[in-house]
Amino acid sequence: MKKIAILIYGALAYLIFLIAFLYAIGFVGNIYVPKTIDSGVEPTLLNAILTNTILLSLFALQHSIMARPKFKEWFNSIFSQAMERSTYILLSSLALILIFWKWQPITTIVWDVENTILSSILIGVFFLGWLIVLLSTFMINHFELFGLTQIFDNLKNRKTPNPKFQTNYFYKLVRHPIMLGFLIAFWATPVMTMGHLLFSIVTTLYIFVAVKYLEEKDLRKFIGEEYETYQKEVPMIIPFTKK
Ligand SMILES: C[S@@+](CC[C@H](N)C(=O)[O-])C[C@H]1O[C@@H](n2cnc3c(N)ncnc32)[C@H](O)[C@@H]1O
């Protein structure tokens, strides 16, 4: 019974993640969804900057704290280990939904590409960024990354093996293709407003800091020399920048 409950919990967490991921494309791209990065009533500039920075900081805090090995150890000492990744995914998605819901627009234009060809190219690059994110998750292990492997293994009384360290496909070009995809998707836009720019700057800073000082620190600790060699040979985020 408990295993079935964990299975349903993990499946729901994945479903909420899928909705949040798809909504994020519409939110950042100002397409398809009712509330986007540039829509809604514009508050005072100070109010918008403060609210948006707090929203992004909440996401960054949740994401960084829950990804730490110490937090995982604590979580697993209280709850079933099979729920750990699903809980991370669920809370990340809820933090994202809070951003979509409470985001305050700042619609002052920073750039507006009027050339239709260039504008279409930028929209194409925007979608390419999201595609890189999605494909990269399958190049490590999409189902383990989103907690599904763990909940099925738990149901079958199997222990989920530690994730395999990957250096193939996009991971041959850069060490963080998922983050590269996000950066492309956040910056490639024909119309950049001040609100969108704030979003892109804060998320870019967070990505670089979190990858360099948190994720890679953990990866070096767990994988060891093999990861250090990988760091020497493969660029962090921008392809072809290492000899
Ligand atoms: C959201 S993913 C982001 C992965 C990577 N930073 C990227 O941008 O493609 C975070 C998880 O991927 C794992 N990870 C990072 N690099 C990996 C690799 N080369 N092979 C397997 N797992 C990796 C980390 O341990 C972490 O659990």
The ligand as a MOL file (V3000), in Angstrom:
LIG
                    3D

  0  0  0     0  0            999 V3000
M  V30 BEGIN CTAB
M  V30 COUNTS 27 29 0 0 0
M  V30 BEGIN ATOM
M  V30 1 C 19.3700 19.3440 -13.4970 0
M  V30 2 S 20.6380 18.1890 -13.8470 0 CHG=1
M  V30 3 C 21.7670 19.2810 -14.6640 0
M  V30 4 C 22.9220 18.5470 -15.2260 0
M  V30 5 C 23.9700 19.4460 -15.8490 0
M  V30 6 N 24.3600 20.4890 -14.9250 0
M  V30 7 C 23.5000 20.0590 -17.1360 0
M  V30 8 O 23.3070 21.2710 -17.1650 0
M  V30 9 O 23.3340 19.3320 -18.1190 0 CHG=-1
M  V30 10 C 21.4260 17.9460 -12.3120 0
M  V30 11 C 21.8210 16.5120 -12.0660 0
M  V30 12 O 22.6150 16.0500 -13.1230 0
M  V30 13 C 23.7010 15.2860 -12.6010 0
M  V30 14 N 24.8000 15.3710 -13.5800 0
M  V30 15 C 25.5080 16.4410 -13.9270 0
M  V30 16 N 26.4250 16.1370 -14.8820 0
M  V30 17 C 26.2710 14.8170 -15.1390 0
M  V30 18 C 26.9210 13.8900 -16.0140 0
M  V30 19 N 27.9060 14.2760 -16.8280 0
M  V30 20 N 26.5020 12.5960 -16.0060 0
M  V30 21 C 25.5090 12.1950 -15.1940 0
M  V30 22 N 24.8620 13.0110 -14.3300 0
M  V30 23 C 25.2360 14.3130 -14.3060 0
M  V30 24 C 24.0220 15.9510 -11.2890 0
M  V30 25 O 24.6440 15.0880 -10.4040 0
M  V30 26 C 22.6320 16.3440 -10.8070 0
M  V30 27 O 22.0490 15.3100 -10.0630 0
M  V30 END ATOM
M  V30 BEGIN BOND
M  V30 1 1 1 2
M  V30 2 1 2 3
M  V30 3 1 2 10
M  V30 4 1 3 4
M  V30 5 1 4 5
M  V30 6 1 5 6
M  V30 7 1 5 7
M  V30 8 2 7 8
M  V30 9 1 7 9
M  V30 10 1 10 11
M  V30 11 1 11 12
M  V30 12 1 11 26
M  V30 13 1 12 13
M  V30 14 1 13 14
M  V30 15 1 13 24
M  V30 16 1 14 15
M  V30 17 1 14 23
M  V30 18 2 15 16
M  V30 19 1 16 17
M  V30 20 1 17 18
M  V30 21 2 17 23
M  V30 22 1 18 19
M  V30 23 2 18 20
M  V30 24 1 20 21
M  V30 25 2 21 22
M  V30 26 1 22 23
M  V30 27 1 24 25
M  V30 28 1 24 26
M  V30 29 1 26 27
M  V30 END BOND
M  V30 END CTAB
M  END
